[in-house]
């Protein structure tokens, strides 16, 4: 397996005519956050200010949004699924989402009005757990399909939320197709952040749901005396999270948008390959998609997310597994008085990449293109904790996926 980090500067973001990001505006995402606030489990997840790491790397600040605290589910994904499911139910009832807070949504009265609904999705773990958790609270059913190679621990966590869940012998994108086929057959509702023709509403709502995390982070930075980050690094699978974060910051900071770096696994780097092609069209990656970054093992871009990333992002980076493993070790073994962040395989790849950019001479050109220097304030999103504890220990204790020796 190739050990090198690959990157491409985005050349498609210079056009004047860009896709609308109004659906990810500060005002729209504020409404989404208001909905999330109605959950009894809601609290703002920590933004860890890693001053000693920043000093070690030679930047002004490193800030890590730690989503391992989200709703007790150890990952951010529930933000998207819960909001999309609520929007779907609101639409079914002919109501606005503002009329349906958590308490009303989960009431017996609403349950009777809706009748029995089964939600279905494909997932490597975190998204499926969020969908199962929300369906359970809504007193509805869920069916979850996982791609081959998925973690048994993550499967059990989904089943514990009341879902009918199984690990298939399919890759992620084929598992999405299976969920869709069965939804059409049995009248279920698909909750997927991958968009296709005729299926755009729910992926859009999921992206808006992820916006809560970005809005919180911006407010937390301001509280810490930082008007906005100079750089945002965000990981991507299908690109829904990345598109949500990119769209929010481009909308919230239109005059001076942070430099944004989109980070993928090199085994599922559909966005990087799309940027490399440089014709504006999304590319698909097929095959096994075998990577420790299970949450990023997606070969087909969400076209809604891709359009946002194409028009607003600055760089696309394709990372081998060792970069994620390095990020896990960096965050899990803090410098000086920094707070420890327990970050999973998909959550830590941006920390690993930032470390390489600032310390590896081979990355000097990419570092220069991004304008990373002693004045940079970098925002990262650790999107999951140790959702697979066995894997986490294997990497952080036993040295799985070691950093290759420098030439």
C-alpha positions in Angstrom: 0.0 0.0 0.0 1.3 3.5 -0.9 2.7 5.4 2.0 2.7 8.9 0.6 0.3 11.7 1.2 -1.1 13.1 -2.0 -2.6 16.6 -2.4 -4.0 18.9 -5.1 -4.7 22.6 -4.9 -8.3 23.3 -5.9 -8.5 25.3 -9.2 -12.2 25.2 -9.5 -13.0 27.6 -6.7 -12.0 30.7 -8.6 -15.1 31.1 -10.8 -17.5 33.9 -9.9 -20.6 31.8 -10.3 -20.8 29.5 -7.3 -23.4 27.1 -6.0 -25.7 28.6 -3.4 -24.8 27.9 0.3 -27.9 29.6 1.7 -29.1 26.4 3.2 -26.0 26.4 5.4 -26.2 30.0 6.4 -25.7 31.2 10.0 -29.4 31.8 10.3 -30.4 28.4 8.9 -28.0 26.5 11.1 -29.1 28.5 14.1 -32.6 27.1 13.6 -31.1 23.6 13.4 -29.1 24.1 16.6 -32.3 25.3 18.3 -33.9 21.9 17.5 -30.9 20.0 18.8 -31.0 22.1 22.0 -34.5 20.6 22.7 -32.9 17.2 23.3 -32.4 16.4 27.0 -29.0 15.0 26.1 -27.9 18.2 24.4 -24.8 20.0 25.5 -22.2 21.9 23.5 -19.2 19.5 22.9 -15.8 20.8 24.1 -13.5 22.8 21.9 -10.0 21.9 23.1 -7.4 24.6 22.7 -4.1 22.7 22.3 -1.6 25.6 23.0 1.4 23.3 23.6 0.8 21.3 20.4 0.4 24.6 18.5 3.8 25.8 19.9 5.4 22.5 19.0 4.1 22.7 15.4 4.9 26.4 15.0 1.3 27.8 14.6 -0.6 30.3 16.6 -3.4 27.9 17.6 -4.8 24.4 17.3 -8.4 23.9 18.2 -10.0 20.5 18.3 -13.8 20.1 18.4 -14.2 16.9 20.4 -17.4 15.1 19.3 -16.8 12.0 21.5 -19.1 13.8 24.0 -22.1 14.2 21.6 -25.4 12.9 23.1 -23.5 10.1 24.9 -23.0 8.4 21.5 -19.2 9.0 21.1 -19.6 10.6 17.6 -21.1 13.5 15.8 -23.3 11.6 13.3 -26.5 11.8 15.4 -26.7 15.5 14.6 -27.5 14.8 10.9 -29.7 11.8 11.3 -31.9 13.2 14.0 -32.5 16.5 12.2 -33.3 14.8 8.9 -35.7 12.4 10.5 -37.4 15.2 12.4 -37.7 17.3 9.2 -39.2 14.2 7.4 -41.8 13.8 10.1 -42.6 17.5 10.2 -43.1 17.4 6.4 -45.3 14.3 6.8 -47.5 16.1 9.4 -47.6 19.4 7.4 -45.8 21.3 10.1 -42.7 23.4 10.4 -39.7 21.9 12.3 -40.0 24.8 14.8 -43.3 23.4 15.9 -41.8 19.9 16.7 -39.2 20.0 19.4 -37.9 16.8 20.9 -40.6 16.5 23.6 -43.4 16.9 21.1 -41.8 14.7 18.5 -41.5 11.8 20.9 -45.0 12.2 22.3 -47.6 9.5 22.0 -49.9 11.9 20.2 -47.4 12.4 17.4 -46.6 8.7 17.3 -50.4 8.0 16.7 -50.6 10.6 14.0 -47.7 9.2 12.1 -48.4 5.5 12.5 -45.6 2.9 12.2 -42.5 4.0 10.3 -39.3 2.0 9.6 -36.1 4.0 8.9 -33.2 2.4 7.1 -29.6 3.2 6.4 -26.2 1.9 5.5 -23.4 2.8 7.8 -19.9 1.8 9.1 -21.3 2.4 12.6 -21.7 6.0 13.8 -24.4 7.2 11.5 -26.4 4.0 11.9 -26.2 4.3 15.7 -27.5 7.8 15.5 -30.4 6.7 13.3 -31.2 3.8 15.5 -31.0 6.0 18.6 -33.4 8.6 17.1 -35.9 6.0 15.8 -35.9 4.4 19.3 -36.7 7.8 20.9 -39.5 8.3 18.3 -40.9 4.9 19.1 -40.3 3.8 15.5 -38.3 1.0 13.9 -34.9 1.0 12.2 -33.0 -1.4 9.9 -29.3 -0.9 9.5 -26.9 -2.4 7.0 -23.1 -2.4 7.6 -20.4 -2.9 5.0 -18.2 -6.0 5.2 -15.3 -5.6 7.6 -17.4 -3.5 10.0 -16.6 -3.6 13.7 -18.6 -6.1 15.8 -18.5 -3.6 18.7 -20.2 -0.9 16.5 -22.8 -3.5 15.3 -23.6 -4.3 19.0 -23.9 -0.6 19.8 -26.5 -0.2 17.0 -28.4 -3.3 18.1 -28.5 -2.0 21.6 -30.5 1.0 20.4 -33.2 -1.4 19.2 -32.3 -1.6 15.5 -32.4 -4.7 13.3 -28.8 -4.5 12.2 -26.4 -6.8 10.3 -22.9 -6.7 8.7 -23.3 -7.5 4.9 -20.7 -8.8 2.5 -20.9 -5.6 0.5 -18.8 -2.4 0.4 -20.4 0.8 1.7 -21.8 2.1 -1.6 -23.4 -1.3 -2.4 -24.8 -1.4 1.2 -26.5 1.9 0.5 -28.0 0.4 -2.7 -29.3 -2.6 -0.6 -30.9 -0.3 1.9 -32.6 1.7 -0.9 -33.8 -1.4 -2.7 -35.4 -2.8 0.5 -36.9 0.6 1.4 -38.6 0.7 -2.0 -39.8 -2.9 -1.5 -41.1 -2.6 2.0 -42.1 1.1 2.2 -39.3 2.2 4.5 -37.7 5.6 4.7 -34.0 5.9 3.7 -31.9 8.1 5.9 -28.6 8.5 4.0 -26.2 11.4 3.5 -25.4 10.3 -0.1 -27.6 12.1 -2.6 -28.8 10.9 -6.0 -31.3 12.0 -8.5 -34.7 12.2 -6.8 -33.2 11.8 -3.4 -31.9 15.2 -2.3 -34.1 16.4 0.6 -32.9 14.1 3.4 -29.1 14.4 2.4 -29.6 18.2 2.5 -31.2 18.0 5.9 -28.4 15.7 7.2 -25.8 18.3 6.1 -27.8 21.0 7.9 -27.8 18.8 11.0 -24.0 18.6 10.9 -24.0 22.4 10.9 -24.7 22.5 14.6 -21.2 21.3 15.3 -19.6 24.1 13.1 -21.8 26.8 14.6 -20.8 25.7 18.1 -17.1 25.7 17.1 -17.3 29.2 15.7 -19.0 30.6 18.8 -16.5 28.8 21.1 -13.6 30.3 19.2 -15.1 33.8 19.6 -15.5 33.1 23.3 -11.8 32.2 23.4 -10.9 35.6 21.7 -10.5 34.2 18.2 -12.7 35.9 15.7 -12.4 32.9 13.2 -9.9 30.2 12.3 -7.5 31.0 9.5 -7.6 27.3 8.5 -10.2 24.5 8.7 -9.2 20.9 8.2 -12.2 18.6 7.8 -12.3 14.9 6.8 -14.6 13.5 4.1 -16.3 10.2 3.2 -19.1 11.1 0.8 -18.5 14.8 1.6 -21.6 15.7 3.5 -19.8 16.7 6.7 -17.1 18.4 4.8 -19.6 20.2 2.6 -21.6 21.3 5.7 -18.6 22.7 7.5 -17.3 24.3 4.3 -20.6 25.9 3.4 -21.2 27.2 7.0 -17.8 28.9 7.2 -18.0 30.3 3.7 -21.4 31.7 4.5 -20.6 32.9 8.1 -17.2 34.5 7.0 -17.9 35.6 3.4 -15.3 38.4 3.3 -12.4 36.3 4.7 -13.3 32.6 4.5 -10.9 30.3 6.3 -8.6 28.3 4.1 -10.2 24.8 3.9 -8.5 21.5 3.5 -10.6 18.4 2.7 -9.0 15.1 3.9 -9.8 11.6 2.7 -8.5 8.1 3.0 -6.3 7.2 0.0 -8.5 4.0 -0.4 -11.7 6.0 -0.9 -10.4 9.4 -2.2 -13.3 10.2 -4.6 -13.2 13.9 -3.9 -9.4 14.2 -4.3 -9.7 12.3 -7.7 -12.6 14.7 -8.6 -10.4 17.7 -7.8 -7.5 16.1 -9.7 -9.7 15.8 -12.8 -10.4 19.5 -12.6 -13.5 19.5 -14.8 -16.1 20.0 -12.0 -17.6 16.5 -12.3 -17.5 14.1 -9.3 -15.5 10.9 -9.7 -16.3 7.5 -8.2 -13.8 5.1 -6.5 -14.8 1.4 -6.5 -13.4 -1.8 -5.0 -12.8 -3.0 -1.4 -12.2 0.5 0.1 -10.2 -1.1 2.9 -9.0 1.4 5.4 -8.9 1.8 9.2 -10.8 5.1 8.5 -14.1 3.2 8.3 -16.2 6.3 8.5 -14.5 7.7 5.4 -14.6 4.4 3.4 -17.1 5.8 0.8 -16.4 5.8 -2.9 -19.3 7.8 -4.3 -19.5 11.6 -3.5 -22.7 13.2 -2.3 -23.2 15.6 -5.2 -24.7 18.3 -3.0 -21.6 18.2 -0.8 -19.3 18.0 -3.8 -20.7 21.1 -5.4 -20.0 23.1 -2.3 -16.5 21.7 -1.9 -15.7 22.2 -5.6 -16.7 25.9 -5.4 -15.3 26.9 -2.0 -12.5 24.5 -0.8 -8.8 25.2 -1.2 -7.1 21.8 -1.1 -7.9 18.1 -1.3 -5.6 15.6 0.4 -5.5 11.8 0.1 -4.0 10.2 3.2 -2.7 6.6 3.9 -3.9 4.9 7.1 -0.7 5.8 9.0 -1.7 9.5 8.9 -4.9 8.8 10.9 -3.0 6.5 13.3 -0.4 9.3 13.8 -3.2 11.7 14.6 -4.7 9.3 17.1 -1.4 9.1 18.9 -0.8 12.9 18.7 -4.2 13.7 20.3 -4.1 10.8 22.7 -0.6 11.7 24.1 -0.8 15.5 24.6 2.1 17.9 24.7 2.7 19.7 28.0 -0.5 20.8 29.7 -2.8 20.2 26.7 -6.0 18.2 27.2 -6.1 14.7 26.0 -8.5 14.0 23.1 -9.5 10.4 22.5 -10.0 10.4 18.8 -10.9 7.4 16.6 -9.5 6.4 13.2 -11.8 8.7 11.1 -11.7 11.5 13.7 -7.9 12.0 13.9 -6.7 12.0 10.3 -6.7 15.8 10.1 -4.5 16.0 13.3 -2.1 13.6 11.7 -2.0 15.6 8.4 -1.5 19.0 10.2 1.4 17.4 12.1 3.0 16.2 8.9 2.5 19.5 7.1 4.3 21.4 9.9 7.1 18.9 10.5 7.8 17.0 7.3 10.1 18.6 4.7 8.4 16.6 2.0 5.2 18.5 2.7 6.8 22.0 2.5 5.2 22.9 -0.9 1.7 22.0 0.4 2.3 23.9 3.6 3.4 27.0 1.6 0.4 26.8 -0.7 -1.9 26.8 2.3 -0.1 29.7 3.9 0.4 27.8 7.2 2.8 29.7 9.4 3.3 31.1 13.0 0.1 33.2 12.6 -2.2 30.3 11.6 -5.1 29.3 13.9 -6.2 25.8 12.8 -9.6 24.3 13.5 -10.0 20.5 13.5 -13.0 18.3 14.1 -12.5 15.0 16.0 -15.7 13.5 14.8 -15.6 10.3 16.9 -14.0 8.9 20.0 -12.9 5.2 20.5 -16.0 3.8 18.9 -14.0 0.6 18.3 -12.0 0.3 21.5 -10.1 -2.8 20.4 -8.9 -1.0 17.3 -8.1 2.1 19.3 -5.8 0.2 21.6 -4.2 -1.7 18.7 -3.2 1.6 17.1 -2.3 3.7 20.2 -0.8 0.9 22.4 0.5 -1.7 20.0 1.7 0.6 17.1 -0.6 -0.6 14.3 0.0 1.5 11.2 3.3 3.0 12.2 4.6 6.3 10.6 7.0 5.3 7.8 10.7 6.4 8.2 11.5 9.7 6.4 13.8 9.5 3.5 
